Amino acid sequence: MSFIGARINVDGAVQGVGFRYWCLRTAREIGVNGYVANLLDGSVEIEAEGERGLIEEFLKAVKIGPAYAHISDMKIKWYEKPRGYRDFGIRYKD
C-alpha cells in the first residue's frame, strides 16, 4: 500500500449546493479518510489521505462534483506523513 495525503482547496460554486455532504458520501464510498470544510472566502477545503489509487479516484470525483456545484479551480498540496484520520467528516471552521 502506497500512502499519500492531499490538502485540496476547491473554488467555484461549492457552497450552498450540498458539496460537503457529497464529499462526505463519496470519500466514505471510495474509502479515504480526512475532512471537508467551508471556508470564509467561499471556497472549500478538503484533506484526504489513504492509498494513492483511492486518493486519485477521489480527486477525479471531486473535479466533477455534485450536480449543482461548479468547480472553477482546484489546488492540491501533497503530503506523505499521515495525520491520523480514522474516518471522513465535515468540519466547521470559524
N, CA and C atoms as a LAMMPS dump frame, in Angstrom:
ITEM: TIMESTEP
0
ITEM: NUMBER OF ATOMS
282
ITEM: BOX BOUNDS ff ff ff
-5.0000000000000000e+02 5.0000000000000000e+02
-5.0000000000000000e+02 5.0000000000000000e+02
-5.0000000000000000e+02 5.0000000000000000e+02
ITEM: ATOMS id mol type element x y z
1 1 1 N 0.845 -1.189 0
2 1 2 C 0 0 0
3 1 3 C 0.882 1.24 0
4 2 1 N 0.575 2.157 -0.877
5 2 2 C 1.327 3.39 -1.003
6 2 3 C 0.492 4.54 -0.447
7 3 1 N 0.858 5.031 0.744
8 3 2 C 0.11 6.095 1.406
9 3 3 C 0.403 7.439 0.76
10 4 1 N -0.629 8.28 0.674
11 4 2 C -0.458 9.669 0.253
12 4 3 C -1.573 10.488 0.898
13 5 1 N -1.289 11.744 1.128
14 5 2 C -2.296 12.658 1.637
15 5 3 C -2.347 13.882 0.756
16 6 1 N -3.49 14.554 0.747
17 6 2 C -3.647 15.755 -0.063
18 6 3 C -4.524 16.76 0.662
19 7 1 N -4.085 18.017 0.626
20 7 2 C -4.937 19.126 1.073
21 7 3 C -5.391 19.827 -0.203
22 8 1 N -6.698 19.902 -0.38
23 8 2 C -7.269 20.41 -1.617
24 8 3 C -8.11 21.637 -1.304
25 9 1 N -7.892 22.712 -2.037
26 9 2 C -8.744 23.892 -1.952
27 9 3 C -9.534 23.972 -3.249
28 10 1 N -10.849 24.004 -3.127
29 10 2 C -11.74 23.98 -4.278
30 10 3 C -12.463 25.317 -4.363
31 11 1 N -12.345 25.974 -5.52
32 11 2 C -13.016 27.246 -5.769
33 11 3 C -14.144 27.047 -6.771
34 12 1 N -15.114 27.933 -6.715
35 12 2 C -16.245 27.896 -7.638
36 12 3 C -17.551 27.966 -6.864
37 13 1 N -18.615 27.469 -7.463
38 13 2 C -19.914 27.408 -6.795
39 13 3 C -19.946 26.112 -5.995
40 14 1 N -19.339 26.161 -4.796
41 14 2 C -19.177 24.956 -3.987
42 14 3 C -19.774 25.075 -2.589
43 15 1 N -20.379 26.197 -2.283
44 15 2 C -21.077 26.343 -1.008
45 15 3 C -22.554 26.561 -1.286
46 16 1 N -23.392 25.942 -0.451
47 16 2 C -24.84 26.069 -0.614
48 16 3 C -25.418 25.139 -1.668
49 17 1 N -24.611 24.165 -2.114
50 17 2 C -25.072 23.239 -3.162
51 17 3 C -24.931 21.774 -2.74
52 18 1 N -24.681 21.529 -1.454
53 18 2 C -24.539 20.169 -0.953
54 18 3 C -23.172 19.551 -1.196
55 19 1 N -22.187 20.389 -1.495
56 19 2 C -20.857 19.888 -1.844
57 19 3 C -20.201 19.139 -0.686
58 20 1 N -20.279 19.65 0.541
59 20 2 C -19.643 18.969 1.68
60 20 3 C -20.251 17.595 1.922
61 21 1 N -21.568 17.507 1.853
62 21 2 C -22.234 16.226 2.086
63 21 3 C -21.936 15.235 0.964
64 22 1 N -21.829 15.746 -0.255
65 22 2 C -21.449 14.908 -1.387
66 22 3 C -20.023 14.386 -1.19
67 23 1 N -19.093 15.268 -0.753
68 23 2 C -17.708 14.844 -0.482
69 23 3 C -17.667 13.778 0.603
70 24 1 N -18.434 13.979 1.654
71 24 2 C -18.505 13.013 2.752
72 24 3 C -18.922 11.645 2.235
73 25 1 N -20.006 11.608 1.5
74 25 2 C -20.525 10.341 0.978
75 25 3 C -19.532 9.703 -0.002
76 26 1 N -18.973 10.501 -0.899
77 26 2 C -18.042 9.994 -1.907
78 26 3 C -16.767 9.46 -1.262
79 27 1 N -16.209 10.193 -0.305
80 27 2 C -14.986 9.75 0.375
81 27 3 C -15.219 8.433 1.109
82 28 1 N -16.339 8.323 1.776
83 28 2 C -16.634 7.085 2.508
84 28 3 C -16.854 5.918 1.547
85 29 1 N -17.51 6.171 0.418
86 29 2 C -17.718 5.111 -0.577
87 29 3 C -16.389 4.632 -1.16
88 30 1 N -15.481 5.569 -1.423
89 30 2 C -14.185 5.226 -2.014
90 30 3 C -13.251 4.622 -0.972
91 31 1 N -13.36 5.101 0.268
92 31 2 C -12.531 4.569 1.345
93 31 3 C -11.341 5.42 1.708
94 32 1 N -11.507 6.762 1.628
95 32 2 C -10.442 7.657 2.072
96 32 3 C -10.872 8.35 3.361
97 33 1 N -9.911 8.79 4.138
98 33 2 C -10.166 9.46 5.407
99 33 3 C -9.763 10.921 5.312
100 34 1 N -10.323 11.75 6.198
101 34 2 C -9.982 13.167 6.225
102 34 3 C -11.182 14.003 6.605
103 35 1 N -11.3 15.176 5.968
104 35 2 C -12.425 16.068 6.265
105 35 3 C -12.687 17.011 5.099
106 36 1 N -13.831 17.661 5.151
107 36 2 C -14.197 18.729 4.228
108 36 3 C -14.753 19.869 5.067
109 37 1 N -14.458 21.114 4.668
110 37 2 C -14.928 22.281 5.418
111 37 3 C -15.13 23.468 4.49
112 38 1 N -16.203 24.239 4.727
113 38 2 C -16.382 25.513 4.041
114 38 3 C -15.41 26.523 4.63
115 39 1 N -14.875 27.386 3.782
116 39 2 C -14.013 28.473 4.244
117 39 3 C -14.739 29.799 4.062
118 40 1 N -14.33 30.794 4.808
119 40 2 C -14.997 32.097 4.788
120 40 3 C -14.937 32.786 3.43
121 41 1 N -13.934 32.463 2.621
122 41 2 C -13.798 33.11 1.309
123 41 3 C -14.689 32.48 0.235
124 42 1 N -15.53 31.504 0.619
125 42 2 C -16.442 30.875 -0.322
126 42 3 C -15.908 29.6 -0.945
127 43 1 N -14.661 29.263 -0.649
128 43 2 C -14.077 28.022 -1.168
129 43 3 C -14.302 26.887 -0.168
130 44 1 N -13.881 25.702 -0.545
131 44 2 C -13.99 24.532 0.312
132 44 3 C -12.602 23.915 0.457
133 45 1 N -12.272 23.509 1.681
134 45 2 C -11.002 22.839 1.961
135 45 3 C -11.284 21.367 2.228
136 46 1 N -10.463 20.517 1.625
137 46 2 C -10.581 19.073 1.833
138 46 3 C -9.205 18.544 2.196
139 47 1 N -9.147 17.681 3.192
140 47 2 C -7.952 16.876 3.419
141 47 3 C -8.37 15.442 3.246
142 48 1 N -7.626 14.725 2.428
143 48 2 C -7.938 13.325 2.167
144 48 3 C -6.644 12.541 2.197
145 49 1 N -6.672 11.388 2.859
146 49 2 C -5.483 10.554 2.882
147 49 3 C -5.864 9.087 2.833
148 50 1 N -4.918 8.31 2.323
149 50 2 C -5.132 6.885 2.187
150 50 3 C -4.238 6.32 1.105
151 51 1 N -4.642 5.221 0.519
152 51 2 C -3.874 4.58 -0.535
153 51 3 C -3.907 5.457 -1.788
154 52 1 N -2.77 5.58 -2.464
155 52 2 C -2.625 6.507 -3.594
156 52 3 C -3.734 6.345 -4.639
157 53 1 N -4.029 5.124 -5.038
158 53 2 C -5.06 4.897 -6.054
159 53 3 C -6.428 5.4 -5.62
160 54 1 N -6.754 5.242 -4.335
161 54 2 C -8.04 5.711 -3.819
162 54 3 C -8.092 7.237 -3.785
163 55 1 N -6.971 7.874 -3.416
164 55 2 C -6.927 9.344 -3.402
165 55 3 C -7.099 9.878 -4.818
166 56 1 N -6.444 9.257 -5.791
167 56 2 C -6.578 9.695 -7.175
168 56 3 C -8.015 9.536 -7.673
169 57 1 N -8.66 8.434 -7.296
170 57 2 C -10.071 8.223 -7.647
171 57 3 C -10.945 9.304 -7.017
172 58 1 N -10.689 9.629 -5.75
173 58 2 C -11.446 10.674 -5.062
174 58 3 C -11.245 12.029 -5.736
175 59 1 N -10.007 12.362 -6.099
176 59 2 C -9.735 13.644 -6.753
177 59 3 C -10.45 13.761 -8.093
178 60 1 N -10.508 12.678 -8.844
179 60 2 C -11.243 12.699 -10.116
180 60 3 C -12.712 13 -9.87
181 61 1 N -13.282 12.402 -8.835
182 61 2 C -14.682 12.648 -8.499
183 61 3 C -14.892 14.09 -8.061
184 62 1 N -13.985 14.62 -7.244
185 62 2 C -14.113 15.995 -6.753
186 62 3 C -14.075 16.984 -7.909
187 63 1 N -13.253 16.734 -8.915
188 63 2 C -13.175 17.636 -10.074
189 63 3 C -14.517 17.774 -10.772
190 64 1 N -15.337 16.732 -10.698
191 64 2 C -16.668 16.767 -11.31
192 64 3 C -17.678 17.336 -10.319
193 65 1 N -17.651 16.847 -9.078
194 65 2 C -18.533 17.333 -8.018
195 65 3 C -19.979 16.922 -8.212
196 66 1 N -20.85 17.37 -7.3
197 66 2 C -22.278 17.066 -7.415
198 66 3 C -22.938 17.924 -8.503
199 67 1 N -24.167 17.595 -8.822
200 67 2 C -24.88 18.217 -9.945
201 67 3 C -24.921 19.749 -9.903
202 68 1 N -25.159 20.336 -8.741
203 68 2 C -25.348 21.79 -8.679
204 68 3 C -24.069 22.571 -8.413
205 69 1 N -22.968 21.886 -8.218
206 69 2 C -21.691 22.561 -7.983
207 69 3 C -21.025 22.893 -9.318
208 70 1 N -20.177 23.899 -9.285
209 70 2 C -19.345 24.231 -10.447
210 70 3 C -17.935 24.477 -9.931
211 71 1 N -17.009 23.612 -10.308
212 71 2 C -15.626 23.717 -9.86
213 71 3 C -14.872 24.581 -10.851
214 72 1 N -14.347 25.723 -10.384
215 72 2 C -13.578 26.584 -11.284
216 72 3 C -12.073 26.39 -11.116
217 73 1 N -11.635 25.911 -9.937
218 73 2 C -10.201 25.707 -9.708
219 73 3 C -10.005 24.759 -8.523
220 74 1 N -8.953 23.956 -8.615
221 74 2 C -8.566 23.059 -7.519
222 74 3 C -7.062 23.168 -7.32
223 75 1 N -6.659 23.455 -6.104
224 75 2 C -5.232 23.49 -5.758
225 75 3 C -4.96 22.319 -4.818
226 76 1 N -3.916 21.56 -5.125
227 76 2 C -3.606 20.358 -4.341
228 76 3 C -2.197 20.47 -3.783
229 77 1 N -2.062 20.244 -2.48
230 77 2 C -0.752 20.143 -1.822
231 77 3 C -0.649 18.731 -1.27
232 78 1 N 0.364 17.994 -1.694
233 78 2 C 0.554 16.608 -1.294
234 78 3 C 1.381 16.516 -0.026
235 79 1 N 1.137 15.48 0.764
236 79 2 C 1.975 15.19 1.924
237 79 3 C 2.077 13.689 2.111
238 80 1 N 3.136 13.256 2.789
239 80 2 C 3.387 11.825 2.954
240 80 3 C 3.32 11.337 4.395
241 81 1 N 3.25 12.255 5.351
242 81 2 C 3.169 11.853 6.756
243 81 3 C 1.704 11.823 7.191
244 82 1 N 1.189 10.648 7.606
245 82 2 C -0.221 10.541 7.999
246 82 3 C -0.57 11.491 9.143
247 83 1 N -1.774 12.049 9.085
248 83 2 C -2.259 12.932 10.145
249 83 3 C -3.203 12.197 11.089
250 84 1 N -3.443 10.932 10.831
251 84 2 C -4.193 10.098 11.775
252 84 3 C -5.693 10.1 11.639
253 85 1 N -6.224 10.488 10.496
254 85 2 C -7.677 10.44 10.317
255 85 3 C -8.139 8.993 10.299
256 86 1 N -9.254 8.735 10.982
257 86 2 C -9.801 7.375 11.04
258 86 3 C -11.105 7.251 10.269
259 87 1 N -11.608 8.373 9.786
260 87 2 C -12.876 8.416 9.057
261 87 3 C -12.851 9.683 8.22
262 88 1 N -13.913 9.961 7.5
263 88 2 C -14.056 11.214 6.767
264 88 3 C -15.223 11.954 7.371
265 89 1 N -15.047 13.245 7.67
266 89 2 C -16.104 14.005 8.303
267 89 3 C -16.198 15.431 7.793
268 90 1 N -17.194 16.13 8.268
269 90 2 C -17.396 17.538 7.945
270 90 3 C -16.914 18.351 9.136
271 91 1 N -16.07 19.324 8.86
272 91 2 C -15.611 20.239 9.918
273 91 3 C -16.247 21.595 9.708
274 92 1 N -16.4 22.301 10.804
275 92 2 C -16.953 23.639 10.787
276 92 3 C -15.88 24.594 11.266
277 93 1 N -15.427 25.468 10.373
278 93 2 C -14.349 26.399 10.704
279 93 3 C -14.92 27.768 11.014
280 94 1 N -14.195 28.516 11.84
281 94 2 C -14.612 29.872 12.195
282 94 3 C -14.339 30.828 11.057
